[in-house]
C-alpha cells in the first residue's frame, strides 16, 4: 500500500468497488448496513480520509454544514446549555457523512461564508438571514424552527404531548389548581407548550384563572420571579408546569423560600430533562427530550437535502420522567 492510502486501497481491502466506497463515505443510499460498516472500519484502520479540496472541485461542494445558533429566547448561554448534546450529535453525524460543522451566530451568516446546508437553532423563521439563505437556495433544517421553501426540513419534539403528559400526571395525583410558567412565546417551543396547556386544561375541565398563566422566558430568573407571583395569590396553585427545567428548578427554590414544601404543598414538573434535574432537591419530575436524537436527525436531514434525497419533517416523541418533585 502507498504511504498515503487511497480510495482504491480501501475498496480492495473491503472487497467492494470504488463506487461503493464513494457512496458509503458520501452517505449515499443503495448500500447495506453491513457493507457500510465494513468500508468505514477499513477506512478507519488505514487512516484514509477523502481529500476535501479535491472533492470540492469535482462536486462544487464545500464539505461544510453551517450550524447557526441564535438566542431568540434572549439567553444565548441557556441555549447552549440545552443544545450542548444536540451540537455534539450534529457534529458526530456530519463527520460520519464526510462533512464538517461550521458553528455560526446569526450575525456571522453572510456571503463571505460558503456552506452546503444550514441547521438553524434558536432563531426566528422570519429572520432576515433565513430569508437570505432561502433566496440563495441553501438547504435549511430548522430545529424547532419552521422554514418555508422546498429545500427545507423540520426536526423537533412533540411539545404538546409533553404538556399533556405532565397534566395527566398531576391530574391523576389529584392536583386541580395547576399553573403554567410559559417560555418565550416568540419561540415555537414556548408557544406550543402554552397552547397545549390551555387546550388540555380545558379538556380536563380544570378552572385556570388568567393569573395562573405566567410569562417567563425559559430562564431560572423568570421561573423564580413568576413562581413567587403565583405563591402570593389569594388561592395559590397546588401544582406548576414549567416550560423548562431551569424555570422549574427555580420554582422549587421559590417554594422553599416561601416556607412551603416542594411536592407536598406545590408539585412541580419541568421540561427538557437537563442533567441538573435528577440532582435537584427534590429531584425534578420533567418531560425528557431526546437531545442526541434531535441532533442526529437534524444532521441527517441536512445530508439528505444536500444529496437531493427526501428529507421528511420529523417530530420526536417525549417521555414523562417521574421524580420526587411531584410526589404526594
One Martini backbone bead per residue (centre of mass of N, CA, C, O) as a GRO file, in nm:
protein
  328
    1UNK     BB    1   0.099   0.033   0.019
    2UNK     BB    2   0.084   0.344   0.021
    3UNK     BB    3   0.149   0.595   0.230
    4UNK     BB    4  -0.119   0.704   0.105
    5UNK     BB    5  -0.424   0.627   0.115
    6UNK     BB    6  -0.675   0.506  -0.097
    7UNK     BB    7  -0.973   0.426  -0.233
    8UNK     BB    8  -0.862   0.164  -0.358
    9UNK     BB    9  -0.758   0.038  -0.097
   10UNK     BB   10  -1.029   0.020   0.043
   11UNK     BB   11  -1.176  -0.152  -0.167
   12UNK     BB   12  -0.989  -0.401  -0.158
   13UNK     BB   13  -1.013  -0.461   0.155
   14UNK     BB   14  -1.343  -0.467   0.142
   15UNK     BB   15  -1.454  -0.595  -0.134
   16UNK     BB   16  -1.511  -0.342  -0.325
   17UNK     BB   17  -1.598  -0.080  -0.490
   18UNK     BB   18  -1.530   0.246  -0.544
   19UNK     BB   19  -1.826   0.335  -0.557
   20UNK     BB   20  -1.905   0.223  -0.281
   21UNK     BB   21  -1.713   0.391  -0.112
   22UNK     BB   22  -1.827   0.662  -0.203
   23UNK     BB   23  -2.117   0.618  -0.098
   24UNK     BB   24  -2.044   0.581   0.197
   25UNK     BB   25  -1.870   0.850   0.245
   26UNK     BB   26  -2.140   1.017   0.118
   27UNK     BB   27  -2.412   0.893   0.222
   28UNK     BB   28  -2.543   0.694   0.038
   29UNK     BB   29  -2.730   0.474  -0.105
   30UNK     BB   30  -2.742   0.129  -0.181
   31UNK     BB   31  -2.623   0.021   0.108
   32UNK     BB   32  -2.547  -0.185   0.328
   33UNK     BB   33  -2.477  -0.193   0.660
   34UNK     BB   34  -2.249  -0.398   0.650
   35UNK     BB   35  -2.082  -0.255   0.431
   36UNK     BB   36  -2.049   0.014   0.568
   37UNK     BB   37  -1.891  -0.087   0.816
   38UNK     BB   38  -1.655  -0.212   0.658
   39UNK     BB   39  -1.559   0.045   0.517
   40UNK     BB   40  -1.519   0.220   0.771
   41UNK     BB   41  -1.312   0.034   0.907
   42UNK     BB   42  -1.099   0.049   0.686
   43UNK     BB   43  -1.066   0.354   0.686
   44UNK     BB   44  -0.970   0.369   0.979
   45UNK     BB   45  -0.730   0.162   0.962
   46UNK     BB   46  -0.581   0.330   0.716
   47UNK     BB   47  -0.643   0.651   0.729
   48UNK     BB   48  -0.869   0.736   0.546
   49UNK     BB   49  -0.918   1.047   0.365
   50UNK     BB   50  -1.077   1.269   0.204
   51UNK     BB   51  -1.024   1.510  -0.036
   52UNK     BB   52  -1.180   1.801  -0.003
   53UNK     BB   53  -1.068   1.977  -0.228
   54UNK     BB   54  -1.117   1.778  -0.459
   55UNK     BB   55  -1.417   1.740  -0.415
   56UNK     BB   56  -1.499   2.036  -0.457
   57UNK     BB   57  -1.420   2.050  -0.758
   58UNK     BB   58  -1.624   1.826  -0.848
   59UNK     BB   59  -1.900   1.902  -0.665
   60UNK     BB   60  -1.926   2.200  -0.550
   61UNK     BB   61  -1.834   2.154  -0.255
   62UNK     BB   62  -1.733   2.224   0.089
   63UNK     BB   63  -1.804   2.028   0.347
   64UNK     BB   64  -2.023   2.224   0.482
   65UNK     BB   65  -2.221   2.288   0.786
   66UNK     BB   66  -2.421   2.506   0.915
   67UNK     BB   67  -2.448   2.618   1.267
   68UNK     BB   68  -2.710   2.816   1.382
   69UNK     BB   69  -2.691   3.003   1.690
   70UNK     BB   70  -2.926   3.147   1.877
   71UNK     BB   71  -3.134   3.397   2.101
   72UNK     BB   72  -3.467   3.420   2.096
   73UNK     BB   73  -3.494   3.404   2.426
   74UNK     BB   74  -3.233   3.589   2.542
   75UNK     BB   75  -3.027   3.317   2.601
   76UNK     BB   76  -2.745   3.187   2.492
   77UNK     BB   77  -2.643   3.016   2.734
   78UNK     BB   78  -2.904   2.844   2.748
   79UNK     BB   79  -2.895   2.725   2.470
   80UNK     BB   80  -2.622   2.575   2.513
   81UNK     BB   81  -2.712   2.401   2.749
   82UNK     BB   82  -2.924   2.241   2.587
   83UNK     BB   83  -2.750   2.209   2.294
   84UNK     BB   84  -2.491   2.047   2.349
   85UNK     BB   85  -2.587   1.757   2.264
   86UNK     BB   86  -2.682   1.838   1.986
   87UNK     BB   87  -2.410   1.935   1.870
   88UNK     BB   88  -2.255   1.671   1.907
   89UNK     BB   89  -2.442   1.502   1.720
   90UNK     BB   90  -2.403   1.665   1.467
   91UNK     BB   91  -2.098   1.628   1.438
   92UNK     BB   92  -2.095   1.317   1.417
   93UNK     BB   93  -2.284   1.289   1.170
   94UNK     BB   94  -2.123   1.460   0.971
   95UNK     BB   95  -1.861   1.301   0.985
   96UNK     BB   96  -1.989   1.037   0.882
   97UNK     BB   97  -2.069   1.208   0.600
   98UNK     BB   98  -1.813   1.411   0.530
   99UNK     BB   99  -1.861   1.657   0.733
  100UNK     BB  100  -1.847   1.991   0.856
  101UNK     BB  101  -1.891   2.208   1.105
  102UNK     BB  102  -2.028   2.556   1.119
  103UNK     BB  103  -2.013   2.779   1.369
  104UNK     BB  104  -2.281   3.021   1.408
  105UNK     BB  105  -2.401   3.333   1.408
  106UNK     BB  106  -2.633   3.520   1.263
  107UNK     BB  107  -2.428   3.773   1.207
  108UNK     BB  108  -2.221   3.572   1.039
  109UNK     BB  109  -2.413   3.548   0.808
  110UNK     BB  110  -2.281   3.532   0.469
  111UNK     BB  111  -2.116   3.556   0.166
  112UNK     BB  112  -1.829   3.472   0.302
  113UNK     BB  113  -1.995   3.211   0.350
  114UNK     BB  114  -1.954   2.865   0.271
  115UNK     BB  115  -2.221   2.620   0.219
  116UNK     BB  116  -2.446   2.334   0.184
  117UNK     BB  117  -2.583   2.391   0.469
  118UNK     BB  118  -2.839   2.457   0.732
  119UNK     BB  119  -2.864   2.475   1.086
  120UNK     BB  120  -3.135   2.582   1.294
  121UNK     BB  121  -3.098   2.759   1.616
  122UNK     BB  122  -3.261   2.991   1.791
  123UNK     BB  123  -3.456   3.107   1.564
  124UNK     BB  124  -3.632   3.298   1.343
  125UNK     BB  125  -3.802   3.241   1.048
  126UNK     BB  126  -3.803   3.578   0.983
  127UNK     BB  127  -3.525   3.619   0.947
  128UNK     BB  128  -3.323   3.764   0.723
  129UNK     BB  129  -3.108   3.532   0.688
  130UNK     BB  130  -3.311   3.312   0.612
  131UNK     BB  131  -3.412   3.444   0.352
  132UNK     BB  132  -3.133   3.457   0.219
  133UNK     BB  133  -3.076   3.153   0.209
  134UNK     BB  134  -3.328   3.079   0.043
  135UNK     BB  135  -3.250   3.260  -0.203
  136UNK     BB  136  -2.975   3.074  -0.235
  137UNK     BB  137  -3.064   2.767  -0.202
  138UNK     BB  138  -3.028   2.673   0.089
  139UNK     BB  139  -3.035   2.422   0.284
  140UNK     BB  140  -3.286   2.373   0.550
  141UNK     BB  141  -3.270   2.315   0.909
  142UNK     BB  142  -3.513   2.306   1.163
  143UNK     BB  143  -3.481   2.342   1.515
  144UNK     BB  144  -3.769   2.452   1.601
  145UNK     BB  145  -3.785   2.554   1.290
  146UNK     BB  146  -3.987   2.704   1.046
  147UNK     BB  147  -3.944   2.664   0.697
  148UNK     BB  148  -3.956   2.787   0.388
  149UNK     BB  149  -3.964   2.559   0.130
  150UNK     BB  150  -3.828   2.288  -0.044
  151UNK     BB  151  -3.524   2.299   0.102
  152UNK     BB  152  -3.666   2.170   0.373
  153UNK     BB  153  -3.658   2.100   0.736
  154UNK     BB  154  -3.803   1.937   1.029
  155UNK     BB  155  -3.701   1.936   1.385
  156UNK     BB  156  -3.869   1.793   1.676
  157UNK     BB  157  -4.075   1.811   1.947
  158UNK     BB  158  -4.357   1.705   2.144
  159UNK     BB  159  -4.485   1.949   2.322
  160UNK     BB  160  -4.784   1.883   2.363
  161UNK     BB  161  -4.747   1.599   2.485
  162UNK     BB  162  -4.582   1.685   2.727
  163UNK     BB  163  -4.808   1.848   2.862
  164UNK     BB  164  -5.011   1.620   2.878
  165UNK     BB  165  -4.842   1.439   3.062
  166UNK     BB  166  -4.817   1.635   3.298
  167UNK     BB  167  -5.124   1.675   3.352
  168UNK     BB  168  -5.203   1.381   3.391
  169UNK     BB  169  -5.025   1.335   3.636
  170UNK     BB  170  -5.145   1.557   3.822
  171UNK     BB  171  -5.439   1.467   3.802
  172UNK     BB  172  -5.390   1.179   3.925
  173UNK     BB  173  -5.294   1.323   4.207
  174UNK     BB  174  -5.528   1.562   4.251
  175UNK     BB  175  -5.461   1.806   4.092
  176UNK     BB  176  -5.628   2.137   4.016
  177UNK     BB  177  -5.424   2.376   4.078
  178UNK     BB  178  -5.286   2.472   3.772
  179UNK     BB  179  -4.987   2.605   3.653
  180UNK     BB  180  -4.804   2.828   3.416
  181UNK     BB  181  -4.466   2.860   3.300
  182UNK     BB  182  -4.369   3.023   3.039
  183UNK     BB  183  -4.212   3.070   2.760
  184UNK     BB  184  -4.099   3.201   2.492
  185UNK     BB  185  -4.337   3.314   2.246
  186UNK     BB  186  -4.129   3.334   1.990
  187UNK     BB  187  -4.126   3.035   2.029
  188UNK     BB  188  -4.229   2.726   1.952
  189UNK     BB  189  -4.210   2.594   2.230
  190UNK     BB  190  -4.357   2.809   2.399
  191UNK     BB  191  -4.624   2.817   2.238
  192UNK     BB  192  -4.703   2.511   2.235
  193UNK     BB  193  -4.713   2.475   2.544
  194UNK     BB  194  -4.931   2.683   2.603
  195UNK     BB  195  -5.150   2.577   2.413
  196UNK     BB  196  -5.166   2.296   2.548
  197UNK     BB  197  -5.245   2.390   2.827
  198UNK     BB  198  -5.515   2.519   2.753
  199UNK     BB  199  -5.648   2.272   2.612
  200UNK     BB  200  -5.609   2.053   2.840
  201UNK     BB  201  -5.750   2.193   3.077
  202UNK     BB  202  -6.021   2.207   2.934
  203UNK     BB  203  -6.057   1.900   2.891
  204UNK     BB  204  -6.034   1.846   3.216
  205UNK     BB  205  -6.198   2.086   3.365
  206UNK     BB  206  -6.011   2.321   3.440
  207UNK     BB  207  -5.954   2.593   3.637
  208UNK     BB  208  -5.790   2.890   3.484
  209UNK     BB  209  -5.666   3.150   3.582
  210UNK     BB  210  -5.493   3.400   3.439
  211UNK     BB  211  -5.276   3.412   3.683
  212UNK     BB  212  -5.171   3.106   3.610
  213UNK     BB  213  -5.039   3.257   3.363
  214UNK     BB  214  -4.696   3.285   3.298
  215UNK     BB  215  -4.427   3.499   3.175
  216UNK     BB  216  -4.155   3.367   3.054
  217UNK     BB  217  -3.795   3.260   2.920
  218UNK     BB  218  -3.655   2.984   3.056
  219UNK     BB  219  -3.536   3.113   3.295
  220UNK     BB  220  -3.463   3.118   3.628
  221UNK     BB  221  -3.552   3.406   3.693
  222UNK     BB  222  -3.843   3.376   3.580
  223UNK     BB  223  -3.924   3.134   3.755
  224UNK     BB  224  -3.900   3.272   4.028
  225UNK     BB  225  -4.078   3.520   3.983
  226UNK     BB  226  -4.347   3.366   3.897
  227UNK     BB  227  -4.374   3.191   4.151
  228UNK     BB  228  -4.401   3.417   4.354
  229UNK     BB  229  -4.664   3.525   4.228
  230UNK     BB  230  -4.832   3.268   4.272
  231UNK     BB  231  -4.791   3.247   4.592
  232UNK     BB  232  -4.940   3.541   4.637
  233UNK     BB  233  -5.201   3.433   4.598
  234UNK     BB  234  -5.496   3.365   4.747
  235UNK     BB  235  -5.498   3.101   4.532
  236UNK     BB  236  -5.274   2.896   4.508
  237UNK     BB  237  -5.113   2.662   4.363
  238UNK     BB  238  -5.050   2.291   4.360
  239UNK     BB  239  -4.927   2.332   4.063
  240UNK     BB  240  -4.643   2.322   3.822
  241UNK     BB  241  -4.585   2.405   3.479
  242UNK     BB  242  -4.284   2.414   3.321
  243UNK     BB  243  -4.107   2.506   3.014
  244UNK     BB  244  -3.852   2.445   3.206
  245UNK     BB  245  -3.607   2.340   3.412
  246UNK     BB  246  -3.499   2.612   3.510
  247UNK     BB  247  -3.774   2.710   3.612
  248UNK     BB  248  -3.834   2.468   3.798
  249UNK     BB  249  -3.588   2.493   3.986
  250UNK     BB  250  -3.667   2.780   4.080
  251UNK     BB  251  -3.942   2.699   4.197
  252UNK     BB  252  -3.837   2.530   4.430
  253UNK     BB  253  -3.699   2.769   4.572
  254UNK     BB  254  -3.949   2.952   4.605
  255UNK     BB  255  -4.105   2.756   4.783
  256UNK     BB  256  -3.903   2.748   5.016
  257UNK     BB  257  -3.891   3.062   5.064
  258UNK     BB  258  -4.215   3.046   5.145
  259UNK     BB  259  -4.236   2.789   5.351
  260UNK     BB  260  -4.255   2.549   5.161
  261UNK     BB  261  -4.323   2.223   5.012
  262UNK     BB  262  -4.214   2.044   4.787
  263UNK     BB  263  -4.487   1.852   4.658
  264UNK     BB  264  -4.673   1.881   4.902
  265UNK     BB  265  -4.776   2.179   4.823
  266UNK     BB  266  -4.598   2.192   4.542
  267UNK     BB  267  -4.597   2.080   4.236
  268UNK     BB  268  -4.332   1.991   3.989
  269UNK     BB  269  -4.287   2.046   3.630
  270UNK     BB  270  -4.083   2.005   3.365
  271UNK     BB  271  -3.858   2.071   3.068
  272UNK     BB  272  -3.598   1.826   2.916
  273UNK     BB  273  -3.381   1.686   3.107
  274UNK     BB  274  -3.155   1.783   3.261
  275UNK     BB  275  -2.895   1.698   3.459
  276UNK     BB  276  -3.006   1.867   3.714
  277UNK     BB  277  -3.280   1.727   3.774
  278UNK     BB  278  -3.173   1.468   3.939
  279UNK     BB  279  -3.011   1.674   4.159
  280UNK     BB  280  -3.233   1.784   4.293
  281UNK     BB  281  -3.433   1.954   4.567
  282UNK     BB  282  -3.605   1.772   4.459
  283UNK     BB  283  -3.632   1.573   4.224
  284UNK     BB  284  -3.726   1.626   3.886
  285UNK     BB  285  -4.001   1.640   3.721
  286UNK     BB  286  -4.017   1.554   3.363
  287UNK     BB  287  -3.955   1.624   3.019
  288UNK     BB  288  -3.810   1.425   2.780
  289UNK     BB  289  -3.558   1.498   2.557
  290UNK     BB  290  -3.391   1.384   2.261
  291UNK     BB  291  -3.103   1.538   2.190
  292UNK     BB  292  -2.939   1.339   2.018
  293UNK     BB  293  -3.161   1.281   1.806
  294UNK     BB  294  -3.201   1.567   1.713
  295UNK     BB  295  -2.912   1.603   1.600
  296UNK     BB  296  -2.896   1.359   1.410
  297UNK     BB  297  -3.146   1.436   1.237
  298UNK     BB  298  -3.056   1.713   1.142
  299UNK     BB  299  -2.806   1.609   0.990
  300UNK     BB  300  -2.947   1.407   0.808
  301UNK     BB  301  -3.128   1.614   0.662
  302UNK     BB  302  -2.897   1.776   0.542
  303UNK     BB  303  -2.777   1.546   0.371
  304UNK     BB  304  -3.031   1.489   0.207
  305UNK     BB  305  -3.054   1.769   0.075
  306UNK     BB  306  -2.778   1.771  -0.061
  307UNK     BB  307  -2.856   1.484  -0.222
  308UNK     BB  308  -3.168   1.503  -0.311
  309UNK     BB  309  -3.333   1.387  -0.080
  310UNK     BB  310  -3.559   1.295   0.122
  311UNK     BB  311  -3.683   1.530   0.400
  312UNK     BB  312  -3.858   1.476   0.652
  313UNK     BB  313  -4.051   1.563   0.886
  314UNK     BB  314  -3.980   1.565   1.253
  315UNK     BB  315  -4.143   1.425   1.547
  316UNK     BB  316  -4.056   1.369   1.869
  317UNK     BB  317  -4.083   1.191   2.130
  318UNK     BB  318  -4.176   1.199   2.467
  319UNK     BB  319  -4.099   1.185   2.834
  320UNK     BB  320  -4.198   1.086   3.143
  321UNK     BB  321  -4.024   1.186   3.449
  322UNK     BB  322  -4.052   1.053   3.764
  323UNK     BB  323  -4.026   1.239   4.064
  324UNK     BB  324  -4.032   1.403   4.378
  325UNK     BB  325  -4.175   1.687   4.288
  326UNK     BB  326  -4.469   1.502   4.255
  327UNK     BB  327  -4.514   1.391   4.516
  328UNK     BB  328  -4.745   1.312   4.785
   0.00000   0.00000   0.00000
